[in-house]
Amino acid sequence: GKYEAEHNFFRFALFVSWFPQIIQGPISRFGELMPELFKAVDFDLLRIRSGLYRIMWGLFKKLVIADRLSSYVEASIAMREGYKGIYLLLAVFFYSMQIYGDFSGGIDVALGVSEMFGIRITENFERPFFSKNIAEYWRRWHITLGTWFKDYIFYPLSVAKWMLKLSKWVKSHISEGLGKRIPLYLPMVIVWAATGMWHGSENRYVVWGLLNCFFIILGTELEPLSLRLIERFGLKEGGPVLKLYRVFKTFWLMAFLRVFDISAGVRAGFETIRDAFKDWGSFTWDVVFNELSLPAEEFRVAVAALVILLSVSLLQRKGSLRERIFKLPVPAQWAVLFSLITLVTVFGSYGMGYDAKAFIYLNF
């Protein structure tokens, strides 16, 4: 095997029960986590402070963003109260932000707690909303789950004898091009069906997974045509216009696919997508503020928090933001930390009048 078998029960028990990752990930591999669990660790105030930064940033995403947006999403999509048009477009956008804030925020807390103990566990997100296509998006979102499916389902299926025989038969009897695609696309369909079932046993999750697969395959097949169109219109590959278009397209496609997460069923999911493009003229902010559980002051806080999230994500593209913070004078470092604590304490959605939300991914 790849790793030597662990015969010490207590070492094995520690690996499978390491508390920062056991609830909702990341899915750390034995070879990555075991050395971290048993290495010598000294007390390091800087490391503890770094972990605390990560925890507070995770709580900011969870309490200030995700939980604040949840009531609007539930009122307009999950409960299907008949809202259409821009109300649903806002809900689709907010749900993408909610689930990202919820899941990546929970992962940040887990990583931060583990870091305070001197144990580094695998990163699980890499700014997925900057992805230029769906395949890239899934390389940046829940990274450890994707690599697990790839290593334990996709690769074994791709090289399985029956798969290669099927590919050979299709090449000789139907189409060489189709036969070449069989070992790539058929395992991909199986992986995405399994990914959907991992999220839940209902049909809507399987449909969600297969739709992701469909758009990944479609993007792969249409890439030559896309490149010809780019050349035809004189666009620069890698230029800002094309990059922004691809990021915008990918974000909204993924946002609409996520509607199936919270819809009552497959039909309700497609109806929500359809209704998002109806009756745009009926939109008023009064309905948002007074009927859809997002008062004006809460909306302003949500927008400000999303601007902070976007700004931090842009800064992170140039490297670790915490490393740059630690190069500041010590008083400035503490000021950043206490600012985060203040933001979470003052603007977090909890306490009287709020329903403290469990992490969404606890359900998956």
C-alpha positions in Angstrom: 0.0 0.0 0.0 0.9 3.7 -0.1 1.3 3.9 3.6 2.6 1.5 6.2 -0.3 0.1 8.3 -0.7 1.8 11.7 -0.8 -0.9 14.4 -1.1 1.4 17.4 -4.8 1.7 18.2 -4.4 5.0 20.1 -2.5 6.7 17.3 -5.1 5.5 14.8 -7.9 6.7 17.1 -6.3 10.1 17.3 -6.1 10.3 13.5 -9.8 9.5 12.9 -11.1 11.6 15.8 -9.0 14.8 15.5 -11.7 17.2 16.6 -11.1 20.3 14.4 -11.8 18.3 11.2 -14.2 15.6 12.4 -17.4 17.6 12.0 -17.3 18.9 8.5 -13.8 18.5 7.1 -11.4 19.0 5.5 -10.8 15.3 4.7 -7.1 15.0 5.6 -5.1 12.0 4.3 -3.2 9.7 6.7 0.2 10.7 5.2 -0.5 14.4 5.6 -2.1 14.5 9.1 -0.2 11.8 11.0 3.2 13.6 10.9 1.5 16.7 12.1 -0.2 15.0 15.0 3.0 13.5 16.4 5.6 16.2 15.7 7.1 18.1 18.6 5.3 21.4 19.2 6.5 24.3 21.3 4.4 27.1 22.8 4.3 29.9 20.2 2.3 33.0 20.8 2.5 34.1 17.2 1.1 30.7 16.0 -1.7 31.0 18.5 -2.5 34.5 17.4 -2.4 33.4 13.8 -4.9 30.6 14.5 -7.1 33.1 16.3 -7.1 35.4 13.3 -8.3 32.4 11.2 -11.0 31.5 13.7 -12.4 35.1 13.9 -12.3 35.4 10.1 -14.3 32.1 9.9 -16.8 33.4 12.5 -17.1 36.7 10.5 -18.1 34.7 7.4 -20.5 32.5 9.3 -22.2 34.9 11.8 -22.0 38.2 10.0 -22.6 37.0 6.4 -24.1 33.5 6.2 -26.6 33.7 9.1 -27.6 37.2 8.2 -28.6 36.2 4.7 -30.3 32.9 5.7 -33.7 34.3 6.5 -34.1 36.1 3.2 -33.1 32.9 1.3 -35.5 30.8 3.3 -38.4 33.2 2.8 -37.9 33.6 -1.0 -36.6 30.2 -2.2 -36.9 27.5 0.4 -40.4 28.4 1.5 -41.5 29.3 -2.1 -43.8 32.1 -1.1 -44.5 33.2 -4.7 -41.7 35.8 -5.1 -40.3 36.1 -8.6 -37.8 38.1 -10.6 -35.2 40.2 -8.9 -36.4 38.9 -5.5 -35.3 35.4 -6.6 -32.1 36.7 -8.3 -31.1 38.3 -5.0 -31.9 35.1 -3.2 -29.8 33.0 -5.6 -26.9 35.4 -5.1 -27.4 35.5 -1.4 -27.5 31.7 -1.1 -24.2 31.4 -2.9 -22.7 33.8 -0.4 -24.5 32.1 2.5 -23.2 28.6 1.8 -19.7 29.9 1.1 -19.7 31.9 4.3 -21.1 29.0 6.2 -18.9 26.2 4.9 -15.6 28.0 4.4 -16.2 29.8 7.7 -16.6 26.5 9.5 -13.4 25.2 7.8 -11.6 28.4 8.8 -12.6 27.8 12.4 -11.4 24.2 12.2 -8.1 25.2 10.6 -7.6 28.0 13.1 -8.2 25.8 16.2 -5.9 23.1 14.8 -3.2 25.7 14.0 -3.3 26.9 17.6 -2.3 23.4 18.7 0.5 23.5 16.1 -1.2 21.0 13.7 -1.7 22.1 10.2 -4.5 20.4 8.3 -5.3 20.6 4.6 -6.8 23.8 3.0 -10.2 23.2 1.6 -11.0 26.4 -0.3 -9.1 28.6 -2.7 -11.3 31.6 -3.6 -13.7 29.6 -5.8 -15.7 32.6 -6.9 -12.7 33.7 -9.0 -13.0 30.5 -11.1 -13.3 30.9 -14.9 -15.2 27.6 -15.5 -17.0 24.9 -13.5 -14.1 22.4 -13.5 -11.8 25.1 -12.0 -14.5 26.0 -9.5 -14.6 22.4 -8.1 -10.8 22.4 -7.9 -11.1 25.3 -5.6 -14.3 24.3 -3.6 -14.2 21.5 -0.9 -10.8 20.5 -2.4 -10.3 17.5 -0.2 -13.6 15.9 -1.1 -12.8 16.4 -4.8 -9.4 14.8 -4.5 -10.9 11.9 -2.5 -13.5 11.2 -5.2 -10.8 11.5 -7.9 -8.4 9.2 -6.2 -10.8 6.5 -5.0 -13.5 6.5 -7.7 -12.5 8.4 -10.8 -9.0 7.0 -11.4 -9.9 3.4 -10.5 -12.9 3.5 -12.9 -10.9 5.1 -15.7 -8.3 2.3 -15.8 -10.7 -0.6 -14.9 -10.5 -3.5 -17.4 -14.2 -3.3 -18.2 -13.9 0.4 -18.9 -11.0 -0.1 -21.3 -12.9 -2.9 -23.0 -16.0 -0.8 -23.4 -13.9 2.0 -24.8 -12.2 -0.3 -27.3 -15.6 -1.7 -28.4 -17.1 1.7 -28.9 -14.1 2.8 -30.9 -14.4 -0.2 -33.3 -18.2 -0.4 -33.6 -19.5 3.2 -33.1 -17.0 6.1 -33.1 -13.4 6.4 -32.4 -13.9 9.9 -30.9 -16.7 8.6 -28.6 -14.6 5.6 -27.6 -11.7 7.8 -26.5 -14.1 9.9 -24.4 -15.6 6.9 -22.6 -12.8 6.4 -20.0 -13.0 10.2 -19.2 -16.7 11.0 -19.2 -18.3 7.8 -17.9 -16.3 7.8 -14.7 -17.0 11.6 -14.4 -20.8 10.9 -14.6 -20.5 8.2 -11.9 -18.4 10.5 -9.7 -20.8 13.4 -9.9 -23.8 11.1 -9.2 -21.9 9.9 -6.2 -21.1 13.5 -5.2 -24.8 14.3 -5.4 -25.7 11.3 -3.2 -23.0 12.3 -0.7 -24.9 15.6 -0.2 -28.2 13.8 0.2 -30.3 10.8 -0.9 -33.0 12.9 -2.5 -33.4 13.1 -6.3 -32.6 16.8 -6.3 -29.0 16.2 -5.1 -28.4 13.6 -7.8 -29.8 16.0 -10.4 -27.6 18.8 -9.0 -24.5 16.5 -9.3 -25.3 15.4 -12.9 -26.0 19.0 -14.0 -22.5 19.9 -12.7 -21.1 17.0 -14.7 -23.1 18.1 -17.8 -21.8 21.6 -17.8 -18.2 20.4 -17.2 -18.4 18.1 -20.2 -20.2 20.7 -22.3 -17.4 23.2 -21.5 -14.7 20.7 -22.5 -16.4 19.8 -25.8 -17.1 23.5 -26.7 -13.6 24.7 -25.8 -12.3 24.5 -29.5 -15.4 26.5 -30.6 -14.9 29.0 -27.8 -11.3 29.6 -28.8 -12.3 30.2 -32.4 -14.9 32.7 -31.3 -12.3 34.5 -29.1 -10.0 34.7 -32.1 -12.8 35.8 -34.4 -13.9 38.7 -32.2 -10.3 39.8 -31.5 -10.4 39.1 -27.8 -7.2 38.6 -25.9 -6.9 35.2 -24.2 -6.1 36.0 -20.5 -7.2 39.6 -20.9 -9.3 41.3 -18.3 -12.5 41.5 -20.4 -12.5 37.7 -21.1 -11.5 36.9 -17.6 -14.3 38.9 -16.1 -16.9 37.4 -18.5 -15.8 33.9 -17.6 -15.8 34.6 -13.8 -19.2 36.2 -14.1 -20.6 33.3 -16.2 -19.2 30.7 -13.8 -20.5 32.4 -10.7 -24.0 32.7 -11.9 -24.2 29.2 -13.4 -23.0 27.7 -10.1 -25.4 30.0 -8.2 -28.4 28.7 -10.1 -27.3 25.1 -9.8 -27.2 25.6 -6.0 -30.9 26.3 -6.0 -31.4 22.6 -5.9 -29.8 22.5 -2.5 -32.7 24.3 -0.9 -35.6 23.6 -3.2 -38.3 21.1 -2.1 -37.5 18.9 -5.1 -36.3 18.8 -8.7 -39.4 20.5 -10.1 -39.3 23.2 -7.5 -35.7 23.9 -8.4 -36.4 24.3 -12.1 -39.4 26.5 -11.3 -37.3 28.8 -9.1 -34.7 29.2 -11.9 -37.6 29.9 -14.4 -39.3 32.4 -12.0 -36.1 34.3 -11.4 -36.4 35.7 -15.0 -40.1 36.7 -14.6 -41.8 39.9 -13.4 -38.7 42.1 -13.0 -40.8 45.2 -13.1 -42.6 44.3 -9.9 -39.5 44.7 -7.7 -39.5 47.1 -4.9 -37.0 47.5 -2.0 -39.9 47.8 0.4 -40.7 44.1 -0.1 -37.1 43.1 0.5 -36.9 45.2 3.7 -40.4 44.5 5.1 -41.5 41.1 3.9 -38.4 39.1 3.3 -36.7 39.2 6.7 -33.9 41.5 5.7 -34.6 45.0 7.1 -32.7 47.9 5.5 -30.1 48.2 8.3 -29.4 44.4 8.0 -29.1 44.7 4.3 -26.5 47.5 4.6 -24.5 45.4 7.0 -24.7 42.4 4.7 -23.5 44.5 1.7 -20.6 46.0 3.7 -19.6 42.5 4.9 -19.6 41.2 1.4 -17.4 44.1 0.3 -15.0 43.2 3.1 -15.1 39.5 2.0 -14.4 40.4 -1.7 -11.6 42.8 -0.7 -9.9 40.2 1.5 -10.2 37.6 -1.3 -8.6 40.0 -3.8 -5.7 40.7 -1.3 -5.3 36.9 -0.8 -4.6 36.4 -4.5 -1.2 38.0 -3.8 -0.3 35.7 -1.0 -1.1 35.1 2.6 -2.8 38.1 4.2 -1.9 37.0 7.7 1.8 36.9 6.8 1.5 40.5 5.6 -0.3 41.5 8.8 2.5 40.0 10.9 5.0 42.3 9.2 3.1 45.3 10.6 4.0 46.8 14.0 2.7 44.7 16.9 0.1 47.3 17.9 -1.3 47.3 14.4 -1.5 43.5 14.4 -3.5 43.5 17.6 -5.7 46.3 16.2 -6.6 44.1 13.2 -7.5 41.2 15.5 -9.6 43.3 17.9 -11.3 44.9 14.8 -12.3 41.4 13.7 -13.5 40.5 17.2 -15.6 43.7 17.3 -17.1 43.1 13.9 -18.2 39.6 14.9 -19.4 40.6 18.3 -21.4 43.7 17.2 -22.7 42.5 13.8 -22.9 38.8 14.2 -26.5 37.4 13.8 -27.1 35.7 17.2 -28.7 36.3 20.5 -32.3 37.6 21.2 -34.4 37.6 18.1 -32.1 35.4 16.1 -32.1 31.7 15.5 -28.5 30.5 15.8 -28.0 28.5 12.7 -26.1 25.2 12.7 -23.5 24.9 10.0 -25.2 23.9 6.7 -22.7 21.2 5.9 -23.5 19.3 9.1 -26.4 18.0 7.1 -24.3 16.6 4.3 
